[in-house]
Amino acid sequence: MLILALIYLAFISLGLPDSLLGSSWPLMHLEFAVPVDRAGIVSMIISGGTIISSLFSHRVIKRYGTAKVTVASVAMTAVALLGFSLSLRFHWLFFLAVPLGLGAGAVDAGLNEFVAEHYAAKHMNWLHCFWGVGAMLGPMLIAVFTRLGGGWRSGYFNISLVQFALVLTLLAALGKWTEMEHSKSRQHSATKEGT
């Protein structure tokens, strides 16, 4: 049950950054003094990273396990969001969009596969429901921090702290999660041998 709760939390954290750029861009483009349409470039880089990591996630997960890949991926998104909050120039966003996209794609594909293999089908619905919670909370948090006077940077910074907190939580449960993965793979191997 602990692992499932962590997976739900990870999917909330996966949804958080997905709606940040759109909600904060009206302020960001003014500060960076770039046209409104430049958000499309950043968004395409993030999407490209997500696609690439999704395509290779099965191989990476097979080698390192879902738990370790999830920890590394959430850490990548946390670092990218922190970088967004500290960016002094618009072009930095291009570089930071890469780990943001790569991290998001690996978490998405890896956790979908893990839940499909280890839990009942109803949990897949809940999984995507929690992504929606994160996607809804992202713009709300940007709005709150902007209203408090911190601006979009404060929103990105505080959301990165949430991501870092999740990384620490995932690290604390890494042993239990890895143990669960190994026991399931042993059961799968025994079933294959029995047929």
N, C-alpha and C positions, 0 to 999 in steps of 0.2 A: 504493500500500500504506500510506503514511503517513496519508493521509486516512481510510482504512478503520480503521486503528488508533485514530485520534482519535475516530472515530464510535463505536467500541466503548467507549472511555473515557468519552465523553459519555453513553452509555447506562448505564454503571455509575453515573455521577454522577446520572443521572436516577432510578435506583432507590434511591440512598442516602436521600434525604429522604422517600420514599414510606412507609417503615415507621418513621420516627423518632417520630412523634407517639404512636402506639400503644404503643411500647416505653418511652417516657419519661414518658407521662402519669401513671402511678401516683405518680411523684415530683413532677411539675409541678403537679398539682391540689392536692397538699398544700401546696406552697410558695405557690401563688397563693390558697389557701383558697377554692376553688370546688368545686362538686359534680363528681363523676366524669363525669356526662353532658355537661358543657360541651365536652368534646373533640369531640363530635358537631358542634357549631356550627363550630368551627375546621376540622374535616375537610370539612364541606359547603362552606365558603367556598373551601378549596383545590380541591375537586372542581369547583365552579362556575367558578373561574378557569381550570382545565384545559380544561373543556368549551368555554368562550368562546374561548380562544386556539386551540384545535383547530379550531373552526369558521371562524375568520378567518385561520388560518395560511397557507392557499394564497395568498390575496391578498397577505399581507405578504411571503411568501417570493418570490412572483412579482415584487414590487417591489424588494426588497432582497437577495434571494439567500439560500440556505440557510445559507451560512457566517456571514454577518453576523447573521442571526436566531438562529442557534445560540449565537454569542458573547454576544449581548444577553440571551438567555434564561437561559443558565448564569449570567451575571452577576446577573440578577434573583434566581435561586434562592440564589446565594451571599450576596447582601445580605439576603435574607429570613431565611436561616438564622442569619446573624450577628445580625440583629435579634432573633430568637427567643432567642438566647443572652444578650442584653443586656436583655431585657424586664423591666421592674420591675412592671408590672401586667398582669393577664390580658387586659384589653381591647386591649392592643397587639398581641396575637396575631391579632386579627380583621384589623387593617390589614396585618400582615406576611403573612398567609395569602394575600392577593390576589396580590402579585408571585410568591409561591411557586407558586401554581396556574397563573398566566399563563405563567410561565417553563417550567414542566414540560410544559404542553400544547403549546407552540410547538416545544420541542425534540423531543418525541415525534412529532408529526405531520410536522415538517420532515425529520427524519432517516429516518423510515420511507419517506417519498416519495423522498428522495435515494437511499437504498440500493436501492429498487425500480427506479429509473430507471438507475442507474449500475453496479450489481453483480449477480452471479448470485443466484438465488433462495436458495441455501444460506446466504448472508450474512444474510438476513432472520431465519433461525432463530438464528444466532449473536448477532445484534443483541439479540433478546429474551432469550437466555440471559444476556447480559451485564447486562441490566436486572435479572434475577433475582439475579445476583451482588451488585449494588448493594443491592437490597432485603434480601438476607441480611446484608450487611455493616453496614448501618445500625444495627440493634438490637445487633449484636455490639460495635460501637464505643461505643455508649451504655453498654453493660454494662461494657466495659473502663474507660472514663473514670470511670464512677460508682464502680467498685471501687478505682480509683486515688485516689479522694477528691475528684475534680473535680465530680461530680454530672452531672446532665443538661445543665447549661449548658456544661460543658467539652466534652461530646459534640457539641452543636450548634456550638459555636465552632470546634472542630477540623475538623468536617465542612465548615463554611463555608470554612475555609482550603484544604481539598482542592478545593472548587469554585472558589475564586479562582485556585488554581494551574492548574486546567484552563482557566480563562478566559485566562490568560497564554499557555498552550500553544496554545490555539486561535487567539489573536491572532498568534502567531509563524508559524502555518501559514496564515493568512488569505489571503495572496496566491496560494499554490499551490492552495488549495481553490477560490477564486473563478475562477482560471484554468481549472480543471477544469470548473466549472459552465458557463463561457462557451463552452469548446470543445465541450461536449456539446450546448448549445443551438444552436450554429452547425451541428453535424452534423444535428441534428433538423430545422432549417430547410432545409438542403440536401436532405435526404431528402424533405421535404414538397414542395419545388419540383420534384424529379425525378419525382414520381408524378403 
